[in-house]
Amino acid sequence: MKKNILIIGASSGIGLELAKSLATTHEVYGASRNEGGLAELGVTHFPLDVTGDISFPDGLPEHLHGLVYCPGSINLRPFKMLSTEAFQEDMELNFMGLVRVLKVIMPRMAEGSSMVFFSTVAVGSGMPFHTSVAASKGAIEGFARALAAEYAPKVRVNVIAPSLVDTPLASRLLNNEAKQEKMAQRHPLKRVGKPEDIAAMAAFLLSDQSSWMTGQVLGVDGGISSLNLS
């Protein structure tokens, strides 16, 4: 079945990789601040800033079979150096933007549709300098479980919790070979994530192959959340 899939934050990183993988078999719609290379993929693009007013112009289908919310932040600093405004900004982008999108999109979700949100490994595993991002992504995990319960069986809701992934968002953490090697060695599988690693899980959660899964938080993290090899 050819599905209508809306990807929020589709123009770069994981969102773009997912759009590439789905565009040949589904009708993919991308919403983001910039179009990026979506037109070349045949993806219909809508300009959107999730921190502002949410509206979609004509062209978005009446029924959606999948929604993926990709916007996120990596704001890694000691708690004493984080202002209350920094916490508010992360919450606005990571969580409140999702809420604003869903307020508009929920009426369009079709029977048997699937939603995929993103958390971080740092929610389930305490990590220094992650207080702000862990707080906002932790809100997504609790919200997703409650939403999954409320909308079952019509809409499935699942969350992916990655570790570090080599995307433009993480570029300052991986901008030289020494950093890349250090980050790789932290993971039992001895590498950082690739966008296609996460996009593959998202595609699975959107597919009928995962039709008996909802309310789950799935770690795609190179083993760092559950294995201790020291």
C-alpha positions as CSV (number, residue, x, y, z in Angstrom):
1,M,0.0,0.0,0.0
2,K,1.3,3.4,-1.0
3,K,1.2,5.7,2.1
4,N,1.1,9.4,2.7
5,I,4.0,10.2,5.0
6,L,4.7,13.6,6.6
7,I,8.2,14.2,7.9
8,I,8.8,17.3,10.0
9,G,12.4,18.3,9.7
10,A,12.9,16.5,6.4
11,S,15.6,18.6,4.8
12,S,18.7,17.4,6.6
13,G,20.1,14.6,8.7
14,I,17.9,11.7,9.7
15,G,14.8,13.4,8.2
16,L,16.4,13.7,4.8
17,E,17.8,10.1,4.9
18,L,14.3,8.9,5.7
19,A,12.8,10.9,2.9
20,K,15.3,9.4,0.5
21,S,14.4,5.9,1.6
22,L,10.6,6.4,1.4
23,A,10.2,8.6,-1.6
24,T,10.4,5.8,-4.2
25,T,7.5,3.8,-2.6
26,H,5.3,6.3,-0.8
27,E,4.0,9.8,-1.2
28,V,6.3,11.8,1.1
29,Y,5.7,15.3,2.3
30,G,8.4,17.3,4.0
31,A,8.0,20.3,6.3
32,S,11.1,22.3,7.4
33,R,12.6,25.8,7.4
34,N,14.5,25.1,4.2
35,E,13.7,22.9,1.3
36,G,17.2,21.4,0.9
37,G,17.2,18.8,-1.8
38,L,13.7,17.5,-1.3
39,A,12.4,18.7,-4.7
40,E,15.0,16.4,-6.4
41,L,13.5,13.5,-4.5
42,G,9.9,14.3,-5.6
43,V,9.0,15.2,-2.0
44,T,6.4,18.0,-1.6
45,H,7.8,20.6,0.7
46,F,6.0,23.0,3.1
47,P,7.9,25.8,4.8
48,L,7.6,25.4,8.6
49,D,9.1,26.7,11.8
50,V,7.9,24.5,14.6
51,T,8.6,27.2,17.2
52,G,6.0,29.5,15.6
53,D,2.4,29.2,14.4
54,I,1.7,25.9,12.7
55,S,-0.3,25.8,9.5
56,F,-0.1,23.7,6.3
57,P,-1.2,25.2,3.0
58,D,-3.3,23.4,0.4
59,G,-1.5,20.3,-0.9
60,L,-1.3,18.2,2.3
61,P,-3.5,15.2,1.9
62,E,-6.7,14.8,3.9
63,H,-5.5,11.5,5.3
64,L,-2.0,10.7,6.6
65,H,-0.7,7.2,7.3
66,G,2.6,8.3,8.9
67,L,4.1,11.2,10.8
68,V,7.7,11.6,11.8
69,Y,8.9,14.5,14.0
70,C,12.7,15.0,13.6
71,P,13.5,18.5,14.9
72,G,15.9,18.4,17.9
73,S,18.9,20.0,19.6
74,I,22.2,19.0,21.1
75,N,22.8,21.6,23.8
76,L,25.6,20.0,25.9
77,R,26.8,22.2,28.7
78,P,27.3,22.0,32.4
79,F,24.0,22.7,34.3
80,K,25.6,25.8,36.0
81,M,26.3,27.3,32.5
82,L,22.7,26.7,31.2
83,S,20.3,29.6,31.7
84,T,16.6,29.0,32.3
85,E,16.1,30.4,28.8
86,A,18.2,27.6,27.3
87,F,16.0,25.0,28.9
88,Q,12.9,26.8,27.6
89,E,14.4,27.0,24.1
90,D,15.1,23.2,24.0
91,M,11.7,22.5,25.3
92,E,10.1,24.7,22.6
93,L,11.9,23.0,19.8
94,N,12.0,19.4,21.0
95,F,8.6,19.1,22.8
96,M,6.3,22.0,22.3
97,G,6.9,22.1,18.6
98,L,5.7,18.5,18.5
99,V,2.6,19.4,20.4
100,R,1.8,22.3,18.1
101,V,2.2,20.1,15.0
102,L,0.0,17.4,16.5
103,K,-2.8,19.8,17.3
104,V,-3.0,20.5,13.6
105,I,-2.3,17.1,12.2
106,M,-4.2,14.7,14.5
107,P,-7.5,15.0,12.6
108,R,-5.7,13.9,9.4
109,M,-4.3,10.7,10.9
110,A,-5.9,7.7,9.2
111,E,-7.0,4.4,10.8
112,G,-3.9,2.2,11.4
113,S,-1.5,5.1,11.0
114,S,1.9,5.4,12.7
115,M,3.8,8.2,14.4
116,V,7.5,8.2,15.2
117,F,9.2,10.7,17.6
118,F,12.8,11.0,18.7
119,S,14.3,10.9,22.2
120,T,17.9,10.4,23.2
121,V,19.9,7.6,25.0
122,A,20.6,10.2,27.6
123,V,17.0,10.0,29.0
124,G,17.4,6.4,30.1
125,S,21.1,6.7,31.0
126,G,22.3,9.6,33.0
127,M,25.0,11.5,31.2
128,P,26.8,14.7,32.4
129,F,26.1,17.9,30.5
130,H,22.8,16.5,29.1
131,T,20.4,18.1,31.6
132,S,18.5,20.3,29.1
133,V,18.3,17.9,26.2
134,A,17.4,15.0,28.5
135,A,14.6,17.0,30.1
136,S,13.0,18.0,26.8
137,K,13.4,14.6,25.2
138,G,12.2,12.9,28.4
139,A,9.0,14.8,28.0
140,I,8.6,13.3,24.6
141,E,8.9,9.7,26.0
142,G,6.2,10.2,28.6
143,F,4.0,12.1,26.1
144,A,4.3,9.4,23.5
145,R,3.3,6.6,25.9
146,A,0.2,8.6,27.0
147,L,-0.7,9.5,23.4
148,A,-0.3,5.9,22.3
149,A,-2.7,4.7,25.0
150,E,-5.2,7.4,24.2
151,Y,-5.3,6.8,20.4
152,A,-5.0,3.0,20.3
153,P,-5.9,1.2,18.2
154,K,-6.3,3.9,15.5
155,V,-2.8,5.4,15.7
156,R,0.4,3.8,16.8
157,V,3.0,6.0,18.5
158,N,6.6,4.9,19.1
159,V,9.9,6.7,19.9
160,I,13.5,6.1,18.8
161,A,16.2,6.9,21.3
162,P,19.5,7.2,19.4
163,S,23.0,7.8,20.7
164,L,25.3,10.1,18.8
165,V,24.6,10.1,15.0
166,D,26.8,11.7,12.4
167,T,24.5,14.4,11.2
168,P,24.9,18.2,10.6
169,L,23.4,18.7,14.1
170,A,26.3,16.8,15.7
171,S,29.0,18.2,13.5
172,R,30.8,20.1,16.3
173,L,31.2,16.9,18.2
174,L,32.6,15.0,15.3
175,N,34.6,17.7,13.4
176,N,38.0,15.9,13.5
177,E,39.4,12.4,13.5
178,A,40.3,12.5,17.2
179,K,36.8,13.3,18.2
180,Q,35.3,10.7,15.9
181,E,37.6,8.0,17.3
182,K,36.8,9.0,20.9
183,M,33.1,8.9,20.3
184,A,33.3,5.7,18.4
185,Q,35.2,4.0,21.3
186,R,32.5,4.9,23.8
187,H,30.1,2.5,22.0
188,P,30.3,-1.3,22.2
189,L,29.9,-1.5,18.5
190,K,32.9,0.9,18.1
191,R,31.3,3.5,15.8
192,V,28.9,6.4,16.0
193,G,25.5,6.1,14.3
194,K,24.8,6.9,10.7
195,P,21.6,8.6,9.6
196,E,20.6,5.5,7.7
197,D,20.8,3.4,10.9
198,I,18.1,5.6,12.4
199,A,16.1,6.1,9.2
200,A,15.8,2.3,8.8
201,M,14.2,2.0,12.2
202,A,11.8,4.8,11.5
203,A,10.8,3.3,8.2
204,F,10.2,0.0,10.0
205,L,8.0,1.7,12.6
206,L,6.0,3.4,9.8
207,S,5.5,0.1,8.0
208,D,2.9,-2.6,8.5
209,Q,5.7,-4.9,9.7
210,S,5.5,-3.1,13.1
211,S,1.7,-3.2,13.3
212,W,1.8,-4.8,16.7
213,M,4.0,-2.2,18.3
214,T,3.0,1.0,20.1
215,G,4.0,3.0,23.1
216,Q,7.6,1.7,22.8
217,V,10.9,3.6,23.2
218,L,13.5,1.8,21.1
219,G,17.3,2.3,21.6
220,V,19.3,2.4,18.4
221,D,22.5,3.4,20.1
222,G,25.4,1.0,19.3
223,G,24.8,-0.8,22.5
224,I,25.8,2.1,24.8
225,S,22.6,2.1,26.9
226,S,22.6,-1.5,27.8
227,L,26.1,-3.0,27.5
228,N,29.1,-2.3,29.8
229,L,32.3,-3.7,28.4
230,S,34.7,-2.2,30.9
